[in-house]
Amino acid sequence: METLTIKETISGVLESTLEHNNFEMHDELTAKDVDGWDSLSHMMIITKIEEAFNIKFKLRDLNKLKNMGSLVSVIQSKI
């Protein structure tokens, strides 16, 4: 799956979970850059991403997540 398609899907998940689109999607984007992205919403976002891509993250996958670029890479490795 193309990187752009993955980012568009993630962006949709973020918008629906956080109920806004006040962020710019780029590889260096982190949770602290996005209003409302706290620990609770983080778990909701991860769950919705798993559902959207029909994948399951392992703990070691989640530990690799540093920013949006690393999330895209982990998703690509699982699909």
CYANA upper distance limits for C-alpha pairs under 8 A (distance plus 0.5 A):
  1 MET  CA      5 THR  CA      7.39
  1 MET  CA      6 ILE  CA      7.55
  1 MET  CA     76 GLN  CA      7.52
  1 MET  CA     79 ILE  CA      8.04
  2 GLU  CA      6 ILE  CA      6.92
  3 THR  CA      7 LYS  CA      6.65
  3 THR  CA     72 VAL  CA      7.48
  4 LEU  CA      8 GLU  CA      6.63
  5 THR  CA      9 THR  CA      6.75
  6 ILE  CA     10 ILE  CA      6.71
  6 ILE  CA     72 VAL  CA      7.20
  6 ILE  CA     75 ILE  CA      8.47
  7 LYS  CA     11 SER  CA      6.45
  7 LYS  CA     25 MET  CA      7.97
  7 LYS  CA     72 VAL  CA      7.59
  8 GLU  CA     12 GLY  CA      6.74
  9 THR  CA     13 VAL  CA      6.86
  9 THR  CA     52 ALA  CA      8.03
 10 ILE  CA     14 LEU  CA      6.69
 10 ILE  CA     49 ILE  CA      7.20
 11 SER  CA     15 GLU  CA      6.61
 11 SER  CA     25 MET  CA      7.55
 12 GLY  CA     16 SER  CA      6.63
 13 VAL  CA     17 THR  CA      6.49
 13 VAL  CA     45 ILE  CA      7.06
 13 VAL  CA     48 LYS  CA      7.09
 13 VAL  CA     49 ILE  CA      7.30
 14 LEU  CA     18 LEU  CA      6.23
 14 LEU  CA     19 GLU  CA      8.20
 14 LEU  CA     20 HIS  CA      8.42
 14 LEU  CA     21 ASN  CA      8.17
 14 LEU  CA     45 ILE  CA      7.11
 15 GLU  CA     19 GLU  CA      5.71
 15 GLU  CA     20 HIS  CA      5.59
 15 GLU  CA     21 ASN  CA      5.76
 16 SER  CA     20 HIS  CA      7.73
 17 THR  CA     41 SER  CA      7.58
 17 THR  CA     44 MET  CA      7.73
 17 THR  CA     45 ILE  CA      7.10
 18 LEU  CA     36 GLY  CA      6.75
 18 LEU  CA     37 TRP  CA      7.48
 18 LEU  CA     41 SER  CA      7.83
 22 ASN  CA     34 VAL  CA      7.86
 22 ASN  CA     35 ASP  CA      8.13
 23 PHE  CA     33 ASP  CA      8.15
 23 PHE  CA     34 VAL  CA      6.57
 24 GLU  CA     29 LEU  CA      8.28
 25 MET  CA     29 LEU  CA      7.08
 25 MET  CA     68 MET  CA      8.46
 26 HIS  CA     68 MET  CA      7.24
 26 HIS  CA     69 GLY  CA      7.94
 27 ASP  CA     67 ASN  CA      7.03
 27 ASP  CA     68 MET  CA      5.31
 27 ASP  CA     69 GLY  CA      4.58
 27 ASP  CA     70 SER  CA      8.16
 28 GLU  CA     67 ASN  CA      5.93
 28 GLU  CA     68 MET  CA      6.43
 28 GLU  CA     69 GLY  CA      6.88
 29 LEU  CA     33 ASP  CA      6.90
 29 LEU  CA     67 ASN  CA      6.00
 29 LEU  CA     68 MET  CA      5.82
 29 LEU  CA     69 GLY  CA      8.33
 30 THR  CA     34 VAL  CA      7.71
 30 THR  CA     66 LYS  CA      7.70
 30 THR  CA     67 ASN  CA      5.34
 30 THR  CA     68 MET  CA      6.87
 31 ALA  CA     37 TRP  CA      6.01
 31 ALA  CA     38 ASP  CA      7.73
 31 ALA  CA     42 HIS  CA      8.44
 31 ALA  CA     67 ASN  CA      8.33
 32 LYS  CA     37 TRP  CA      7.42
 32 LYS  CA     38 ASP  CA      8.49
 36 GLY  CA     41 SER  CA      8.00
 37 TRP  CA     41 SER  CA      6.15
 37 TRP  CA     42 HIS  CA      6.70
 38 ASP  CA     42 HIS  CA      6.38
 39 SER  CA     43 MET  CA      7.05
 40 LEU  CA     44 MET  CA      7.11
 41 SER  CA     45 ILE  CA      6.51
 42 HIS  CA     46 ILE  CA      6.68
 43 MET  CA     47 THR  CA      6.67
 44 MET  CA     48 LYS  CA      6.66
 45 ILE  CA     49 ILE  CA      6.57
 46 ILE  CA     50 GLU  CA      6.70
 47 THR  CA     51 GLU  CA      6.83
 48 LYS  CA     52 ALA  CA      6.52
 49 ILE  CA     53 PHE  CA      6.67
 50 GLU  CA     54 ASN  CA      6.01
 50 GLU  CA     55 ILE  CA      5.36
 50 GLU  CA     56 LYS  CA      6.06
 50 GLU  CA     57 PHE  CA      7.63
 51 GLU  CA     55 ILE  CA      7.22
 53 PHE  CA     75 ILE  CA      8.41
 53 PHE  CA     79 ILE  CA      8.00
 55 ILE  CA     75 ILE  CA      8.50
 55 ILE  CA     78 LYS  CA      7.17
 55 ILE  CA     79 ILE  CA      7.78
 57 PHE  CA     61 ASP  CA      6.30
 57 PHE  CA     62 LEU  CA      7.14
 58 LYS  CA     62 LEU  CA      7.02
 59 LEU  CA     63 ASN  CA      6.73
 60 ARG  CA     64 LYS  CA      6.97
 61 ASP  CA     65 LEU  CA      7.48
 61 ASP  CA     74 VAL  CA      7.21
 64 LYS  CA     70 SER  CA      7.50
 65 LEU  CA     70 SER  CA      5.91
 65 LEU  CA     71 LEU  CA      6.16
 66 LYS  CA     70 SER  CA      6.56
 66 LYS  CA     71 LEU  CA      8.13
 67 ASN  CA     71 LEU  CA      6.95
 68 MET  CA     72 VAL  CA      6.72
 69 GLY  CA     73 SER  CA      6.81
 70 SER  CA     74 VAL  CA      6.70
 71 LEU  CA     75 ILE  CA      6.69
 72 VAL  CA     76 GLN  CA      6.62
 73 SER  CA     77 SER  CA      6.77
 74 VAL  CA     78 LYS  CA      6.99
 75 ILE  CA     79 ILE  CA      6.90
